Amino acid sequence: MRTITLTADWQPFTEKDCEVATVDVQASPTNAAPATFLGDTGQEVAWVPGEYHTLARINLADLRVKGTPGDTVTIIGGSW
């Protein structure tokens, strides 16, 4: 498991250049506001508190998120 504490700036899910995994990603149900992910074509995608999805074979270095400072997003499980 890995928790990302959100800031107002885009941040990756890993500091590695490449970390491919299949994971469940969840915006914490206690977040004050939606978490905003950077979509693959540059659009912003908002996840409401408690929303989660399974992401198959994603490079965590390419997954970017921002939101209300102090809110969190958690990576659950996964196969690296």
C-alpha positions as CSV (number, residue, x, y, z in Angstrom):
1,M,0.0,0.0,0.0
2,R,1.1,3.5,-0.7
3,T,-0.5,6.8,0.3
4,I,0.0,10.1,-1.6
5,T,-0.7,13.3,0.3
6,L,-2.1,15.7,-2.2
7,T,-0.8,19.2,-2.9
8,A,-2.0,22.0,-5.2
9,D,0.7,20.9,-7.7
10,W,0.8,17.9,-10.0
11,Q,2.8,15.0,-8.5
12,P,3.6,11.5,-9.8
13,F,2.8,8.3,-7.9
14,T,6.4,7.3,-7.9
15,E,9.8,9.0,-8.1
16,K,11.1,6.1,-10.3
17,D,11.3,6.6,-14.1
18,C,9.3,3.5,-14.6
19,E,7.2,1.5,-12.2
20,V,4.6,-0.6,-13.9
21,A,1.9,-2.2,-11.8
22,T,-1.8,-3.3,-11.7
23,V,-3.3,-1.4,-8.7
24,D,-6.5,-0.2,-7.2
25,V,-6.3,3.6,-6.7
26,Q,-8.7,5.3,-4.2
27,A,-9.4,8.9,-3.4
28,S,-9.9,8.8,0.4
29,P,-13.5,8.9,1.5
30,T,-12.5,11.5,4.1
31,N,-11.1,14.0,1.5
32,A,-12.5,17.5,1.6
33,A,-12.8,17.8,-2.2
34,P,-12.3,15.7,-5.3
35,A,-8.8,14.5,-6.3
36,T,-7.8,15.6,-9.8
37,F,-5.9,13.3,-12.0
38,L,-4.1,14.2,-15.3
39,G,-5.7,12.2,-18.1
40,D,-3.7,10.6,-20.9
41,T,-4.6,13.4,-23.3
42,G,-4.0,16.2,-20.8
43,Q,-7.5,16.7,-19.5
44,E,-8.2,16.9,-15.8
45,V,-10.3,14.1,-14.4
46,A,-11.9,14.6,-10.9
47,W,-12.5,11.7,-8.6
48,V,-15.0,12.3,-5.8
49,P,-14.0,11.3,-2.2
50,G,-14.3,7.5,-2.0
51,E,-14.1,6.9,-5.7
52,Y,-11.7,4.1,-6.7
53,H,-10.7,2.2,-9.9
54,T,-8.4,-0.7,-10.9
55,L,-5.7,0.5,-13.2
56,A,-4.1,-2.4,-15.2
57,R,-0.4,-2.3,-16.1
58,I,0.0,1.5,-15.6
59,N,3.3,3.2,-15.3
60,L,2.9,5.0,-11.9
61,A,5.5,7.5,-13.1
62,D,3.0,8.7,-15.7
63,L,0.1,8.9,-13.2
64,R,-0.2,12.5,-11.9
65,V,-2.5,13.8,-9.2
66,K,-3.3,17.1,-7.4
67,G,-6.0,18.3,-5.0
68,T,-6.7,20.0,-1.7
69,P,-3.5,20.0,0.3
70,G,-3.7,17.3,3.0
71,D,-6.2,15.1,1.2
72,T,-4.9,11.7,0.2
73,V,-5.0,9.1,-2.6
74,T,-4.1,5.5,-1.8
75,I,-2.6,2.8,-4.0
76,I,-4.0,-0.6,-2.8
77,G,-2.6,-4.0,-3.6
78,G,-1.0,-4.5,-7.0
79,S,1.4,-6.7,-8.7
80,W,4.7,-5.2,-9.6
